């Protein structure tokens, strides 16, 4: 029945007929972003479009959309497969930070290279865990080699471990923003900018894209263009500075 509904929507779209989205929308998303930001978007969309039902899977692992039958994924960084189609719906700035208790025991790093002598905490699913990337104001790229003492596959837990004083983290602002604003974590290396990554809606193909997927992706793009509640630019003048932002193969699922 769901396939029939999708086919009907596609045929109507081809005929340029306005289509009300309907049916079940299966979405996979990282745990942290899903809990804190996608959930409210789903609630608002469901109220606007009562004929759409959601089947949501929150997981920090890399999910095969085709093999596991998902309509859509929300991903941070590289989308993971050339055959997938993506649309950017937002951005996230990585933040290097540590707790006041950690900094009371260890001098704050003055340059990225100093991180090689610090206790660092790593995200297991990051594309690169042994090197963090920064860019200075003059555009120089810095890639210190990191030997993580502790690792975890969940971004929120990583932030909690850092707040407890176990070490330094490099995490997206949508994860660490609450701790930074509360003073539980302090931003480090203000003269060096970590990477910025895209937050993308990812789906298997543009062909036969159902109205429910197309409408929801449009909704997310508009929503996050208007407000990115996780951004820390207002808190740190340097994070919104005019120098170029570092790139990097950052992939983050939370």
URQUINOR-V214154 format. One record per backbone hydrogen bond with DSSP energy under -0.5 kcal/mol. CO is the residue of the C=O (numbers start at 1). NH is the residue of the N-H. If there is no record, write none. Layout:
{{CO/NH} {CO/NH}}
This chain:
{{1/5} {2/6} {3/7} {4/8} {5/9} {6/10} {7/11} {8/12} {9/13} {10/14} {11/15} {12/17} {13/16} {19/21} {23/53} {24/26} {25/27} {25/55} {26/71} {26/72} {27/57} {28/74} {29/59} {30/34} {31/35} {32/36} {33/37} {33/38} {34/39} {37/41} {38/42} {39/43} {40/44} {41/45} {42/46} {43/47} {44/48} {45/49} {49/52} {51/23} {53/25} {55/27} {56/58} {57/29} {57/59} {61/63} {63/65} {64/68} {65/69} {65/70} {66/69} {72/28} {73/75} {73/202} {74/30} {75/77} {75/200} {76/252} {81/84} {85/203} {87/201} {90/199} {92/94} {92/197} {93/173} {95/97} {95/171} {96/188} {97/169} {98/186} {99/103} {100/104} {101/105} {102/105} {102/106} {109/189} {111/114} {112/115} {113/116} {114/117} {115/118} {118/120} {119/168} {120/149} {120/150} {122/124} {122/152} {123/126} {130/146} {132/144} {133/195} {134/142} {135/193} {136/139} {140/136} {142/134} {144/132} {144/146} {146/148} {150/122} {152/124} {154/158} {155/159} {156/160} {157/161} {158/162} {159/163} {160/164} {161/166} {162/99} {162/165} {168/121} {169/97} {171/95} {172/175} {172/176} {173/177} {176/180} {177/181} {178/182} {179/183} {179/184} {179/185} {180/183} {186/98} {189/192} {191/137} {192/194} {193/135} {195/94} {197/92} {198/77} {198/200} {199/89} {199/90} {200/75} {200/202} {201/87} {202/73} {203/85} {206/209} {208/210} {210/214} {211/215} {212/216} {213/217} {214/218} {215/219} {216/220} {217/221} {218/222} {219/223} {220/224} {221/225} {222/226} {223/227} {227/229} {228/231} {232/235} {232/236} {235/237} {236/239} {236/240} {237/240} {238/241} {246/196} {248/250} {249/251} {250/78} {252/76} {254/33}}
